[in-house]
């Protein structure tokens, strides 16, 4: 180090601006992370959709996939059929053969 320099040099204006800018950007980034985590927690902690207690499939058929709407649910079987049931009564509404 050079011993001829004074110890208390004033901070250059552009260095002070850069230091404040980095501090502000760090605070903004931390606030953004907190907001994203908060949104993820609130969105993913919602209630799960209600599933039917039991589904009666035709003899010999087994379920491959399941989906549901507001007042119906559908089961795709290994026999290339889509079976659509009513949500309230559980009765088979429609059978669609997939070719």
HUBELPE-V269163 format. One record per residue. PHI is phi in radians with two decimals (none if undefined). D_FIRST is the distance of its C-alpha to the first C-alpha in whole Angstrom. Layout:
BEGIN
phi:PHI d_first:D_FIRST
phi:PHI d_first:D_FIRST
END
This chain:
BEGIN
phi:none d_first:0
phi:-1.56 d_first:4
phi:-1.38 d_first:6
phi:-1.50 d_first:9
phi:-1.46 d_first:9
phi:-1.19 d_first:12
phi:-1.31 d_first:12
phi:-1.85 d_first:15
phi:-1.35 d_first:15
phi:-1.20 d_first:18
phi:-1.29 d_first:18
phi:-1.08 d_first:20
phi:-1.09 d_first:23
phi:-1.21 d_first:24
phi:-1.24 d_first:21
phi:-1.12 d_first:23
phi:-1.06 d_first:26
phi:-1.12 d_first:25
phi:-1.13 d_first:24
phi:-1.17 d_first:27
phi:-1.13 d_first:29
phi:-1.12 d_first:28
phi:-1.12 d_first:29
phi:-1.15 d_first:32
phi:-1.17 d_first:33
phi:-1.13 d_first:32
phi:-1.11 d_first:34
phi:-1.10 d_first:37
phi:-1.14 d_first:37
phi:-1.11 d_first:37
phi:-1.10 d_first:40
phi:-1.10 d_first:42
phi:-1.12 d_first:41
phi:-1.10 d_first:43
phi:-1.13 d_first:46
phi:-1.11 d_first:46
phi:-1.11 d_first:47
phi:-1.08 d_first:49
phi:-1.13 d_first:51
phi:-1.08 d_first:52
phi:-1.13 d_first:53
phi:-1.25 d_first:55
phi:-1.32 d_first:57
phi:-1.49 d_first:57
phi:-1.67 d_first:58
phi:-1.22 d_first:61
phi:-1.31 d_first:65
phi:-1.41 d_first:66
phi:-1.17 d_first:69
phi:-1.35 d_first:72
phi:-1.77 d_first:74
phi:-1.15 d_first:78
phi:-1.15 d_first:79
phi:-2.67 d_first:81
phi:-2.26 d_first:82
phi:-1.67 d_first:85
phi:-1.77 d_first:85
phi:-1.03 d_first:88
phi:-1.08 d_first:89
phi:1.56 d_first:87
phi:-1.68 d_first:84
phi:-2.27 d_first:81
phi:-1.32 d_first:78
phi:-1.92 d_first:75
phi:-2.58 d_first:73
phi:-2.46 d_first:74
phi:-2.56 d_first:73
phi:-2.59 d_first:74
phi:-2.10 d_first:75
phi:-1.17 d_first:76
phi:-2.18 d_first:79
phi:-2.63 d_first:79
phi:-2.49 d_first:78
phi:-2.26 d_first:78
phi:-2.17 d_first:78
phi:-1.64 d_first:78
phi:-1.78 d_first:80
phi:-1.31 d_first:80
phi:-1.70 d_first:83
phi:1.00 d_first:81
phi:-2.22 d_first:83
phi:-1.95 d_first:81
phi:-1.84 d_first:83
phi:-1.87 d_first:82
phi:-1.99 d_first:83
phi:-1.33 d_first:84
phi:-1.21 d_first:81
phi:-1.27 d_first:83
phi:-1.82 d_first:86
phi:1.29 d_first:85
phi:-1.44 d_first:88
phi:-1.20 d_first:87
phi:-1.62 d_first:87
phi:-2.68 d_first:87
phi:-2.12 d_first:86
phi:-2.04 d_first:85
phi:-1.56 d_first:85
phi:-1.74 d_first:82
phi:-1.83 d_first:83
END
